Amino acid sequence: MKSAKDLKKFKYQMQSKKRSTPAELLAKSLLAADNRDFKHQCIIGFYIVDFVIPNKMLVVELDGKYHSDEYQQWYDKRRDIFLSRCQFRVLRMPNEEAVNIIEHISRYPNIVDWEKKFRHGLSFANQLKGKEMQRNKYQTTH
């Protein structure tokens, strides 16, 4: 059974898909034209990532101008650490580089037995999310 928070995040994910940036739309069309297996606006633990390339265990984030903000940089770093703990590699690129997304992701090799690692990464992300939620719940009640 999904929690209210999970349903709220799912609703946000669906709204985000409708509000994709022009850079995301371009990247999405280029990935589809190149017959890449990818997921757009995918939930991993606490986070909604722009793109996941499962067979490379690669998260691709297209960063707009607001990513130069100090708080956003801190948040992005925290997010990247979380994703790397879940065995995902993170590729951050400015929106202007979306036109070169195929070239950028081609630099990353495919992962052997990626399906198992992908499922494990998502499972581990949910475990970390659960532990963090429990810790926050404990801290607010004590």
Residue, then its C-alpha position, 0 to 999 in steps of 0.5 A: m500500500k502506498s503512503a500519502k507521501d508516495l502518492k503525493k510524489f507520484k502526483y508531482q512526477m506526473q505533473s513534472k512530466k507535463r512541465s518538462t523543460p525544452a532541454e528535457l524534451l530535446a534530450k528525450s526525443l534524442l534518446a528515443a531516436d537513438n533507441r536508448d532504453f531510458k526512463h524520464q522523471c523516474i523516482i529513486g528513493f526521495y528524488i525524481v531524476d530527469f533521466v535514468i539509463p538502466n543498462k548503464m546505471l546512469v542518472v542524467e540530470l540536466d541543470g538549468k540556471y537555478h543550479s548555480d544557487e548555493y542551496q541548490q548546489w548543496y542539495d544536488k551534492r546530497r542527492d548525488i551522494f545518495l544516488s551513488r550509494c545506490q550504485f548509480r553514476v550521475l552525469r550532470m550537464p547544463n541544459e545547453e548540452a542536451v543536444n549532445i546527450i547521446e555523445h555524453i552517455s556513450r562515454y559510459p560503458n554498459i554494466v554487465d548484469w545491469e538488470k539485477k543491479f538496477r533492481h538492487g539500486l532501486s531497492f536499496a534507495n527505498q531502504l535508505k529512504g525508509k531508514e531516513m523517514q524512521r530517523n526523522k519520525y523518531q527525532t520529531t517525537h523525542 
